[in-house]
Amino acid sequence: MQYSGADDPKLPSNVKETTENLRKQWLNVWKSVYDRAIADGDSTEEAEKKAFTQANGVLKKSLNSELISAISITAPATKLV
């Protein structure tokens, strides 16, 4: 399955729920992994499996990073005794 861009309605729901920048990042990873797997002789099914696995892994890391940044910005300072 190929995607037309960050606003493609066929994107997985976990990707559609993110920001445009994260959707673009996910698409870039997905396409890169997919294209490399096809070039290496993998079937379409195997290439898609690899692409989804790696793109979702990158997305998860990015979301965790954003969450940690948001928490550190909004969390009140604590006094160490």
C-alpha positions as CSV (number, residue, x, y, z in Angstrom):
1,M,0.0,0.0,0.0
2,Q,1.4,3.4,-0.9
3,Y,0.3,6.6,0.7
4,S,-0.2,9.9,-1.1
5,G,0.9,12.1,1.8
6,A,0.4,13.2,5.4
7,D,-3.4,13.8,4.9
8,D,-4.1,10.5,3.1
9,P,-7.3,9.0,4.5
10,K,-5.8,5.5,4.2
11,L,-3.2,6.2,6.9
12,P,-3.5,4.0,10.0
13,S,-5.6,5.6,12.8
14,N,-2.6,5.9,15.2
15,V,-0.8,8.0,12.6
16,K,-3.8,10.1,11.6
17,E,-4.2,11.2,15.2
18,T,-0.7,12.8,15.3
19,T,0.6,16.1,14.2
20,E,1.4,16.8,10.5
21,N,5.1,16.7,11.3
22,L,4.9,13.3,12.9
23,R,2.7,12.0,10.0
24,K,5.4,13.2,7.5
25,Q,8.1,11.5,9.6
26,W,6.1,8.3,9.7
27,L,5.6,8.4,6.0
28,N,9.2,9.0,5.2
29,V,10.3,6.1,7.4
30,W,7.6,3.8,6.0
31,K,8.5,4.6,2.4
32,S,12.2,4.3,2.9
33,V,11.9,0.9,4.6
34,Y,9.3,-0.3,2.1
35,D,11.4,0.7,-0.9
36,R,14.5,-0.9,0.5
37,A,12.8,-4.1,1.3
38,I,11.3,-4.3,-2.2
39,A,14.7,-3.6,-3.7
40,D,16.1,-6.4,-1.6
41,G,13.6,-8.8,-3.1
42,D,11.0,-9.0,-0.3
43,S,7.4,-9.6,-1.2
44,T,5.0,-6.7,-0.9
45,E,3.5,-8.3,2.2
46,E,6.9,-8.7,3.9
47,A,8.0,-5.2,2.8
48,E,4.8,-3.7,4.3
49,K,5.3,-5.6,7.5
50,K,8.8,-4.2,7.9
51,A,7.7,-0.7,7.0
52,F,4.9,-0.7,9.5
53,T,7.1,-2.1,12.3
54,Q,9.9,0.5,11.8
55,A,7.6,3.5,11.1
56,N,5.5,2.8,14.2
57,G,8.6,2.3,16.3
58,V,9.9,5.7,15.3
59,L,6.5,7.3,15.9
60,K,6.3,5.8,19.4
61,K,9.7,7.2,20.2
62,S,8.8,10.6,18.9
63,L,5.5,10.6,20.8
64,N,7.3,9.6,24.0
65,S,9.9,12.3,23.5
66,E,7.2,14.9,23.0
67,L,5.4,13.7,26.1
68,I,8.5,14.0,28.2
69,S,9.2,17.5,26.9
70,A,5.6,18.6,27.7
71,I,5.8,17.2,31.2
72,S,9.2,18.9,31.9
73,I,7.8,22.2,30.6
74,T,4.6,22.1,32.6
75,A,5.7,20.3,35.8
76,P,6.2,22.6,38.7
77,A,9.7,22.8,40.2
78,T,10.1,20.9,43.4
79,K,12.3,21.9,46.3
80,L,14.9,19.4,47.3
81,V,15.4,19.1,51.0
